[in-house]
């Protein structure tokens, strides 16, 4: 069983309101918010990097929490260098020598995948303590001329400490899927590009069915905060009694940081829940879904 002990978060310092993009592209006032549900985004400055933001968020962790961390799992789609990964930078910053550094090149499924991995690490040895660090800077790699996806993505970082607990959550179910020949629908070559209709279609054909199949097993679902179109589309297929928290209007799509930001905002509610579904979906195109059940002694 695992327990999320604490989550720390930071956002990139520069705010970009929708009005800036609306003026640049001669769009109607408030048209972006009506379409995406997002009020503003937080974007990286010239000198900000995923590695730097990862270090910055980990500086918020108290020293007594750092003690006995056995594994660091770094998650990012947007490293500023090819290697080493962000977990190696974090281990240096925290002065952790006897630690296993793991790095995942993943997007919106990354946090779910990291929790799944952390669960197995802790299950193998209860004294293991895992630090999951997510950090993405999508805004640095989106063309200024791309009015379709520029209003969606925000930059930030999170640090989650996970440890064993007798009254924590066990993973009751894991569901993962990757759709063949869809990798070009959300891809980073020279710039990040996204085939919006293909991503929506992926949600309809793949994400909604797996969540509908499992909705009777829980009263709360934590979804990746992709934006109004997809989140509303998915929610319409749930029983009205299911709680589906949201925060995309405040932060935009934080990629790997989307779920930790959301869980932190509803942390007390999250820990009180007896059974939870968490679902990330995006780059691949793929989804990762876990059903977490609170252990009863």
NORHU-V552323 format. One record per run of one state. SS is the DSSP state (H for helix, E for strand, L for the rest). FROM is the first residue (numbers start at 1). TO is the last residue. If there is no record, write none. Layout:
SS_FROM_TO ; SS_FROM_TO
This chain:
L_1_1 ; E_2_11 ; L_12_13 ; E_14_17 ; H_18_24 ; L_25_30 ; H_31_36 ; L_37_39 ; E_40_43 ; L_44_49 ; H_50_58 ; L_59_62 ; H_63_66 ; L_67_70 ; E_71_75 ; L_76_85 ; H_86_93 ; L_94_99 ; E_100_104 ; L_105_109 ; H_110_124 ; L_125_129 ; E_130_136 ; L_137_137 ; H_138_141 ; L_142_152 ; E_153_153 ; L_154_155 ; E_156_164 ; L_165_168 ; E_169_178 ; L_179_182 ; H_183_185 ; E_186_188 ; L_189_191 ; E_192_194 ; L_195_195 ; H_196_217 ; L_218_219 ; E_220_223 ; L_224_227 ; H_228_235 ; L_236_242 ; E_243_243 ; L_244_247 ; H_248_251 ; L_252_252 ; E_253_253 ; L_254_254 ; H_255_265 ; L_266_266 ; H_267_272 ; L_273_274 ; E_275_282 ; L_283_285 ; E_286_294 ; L_295_297
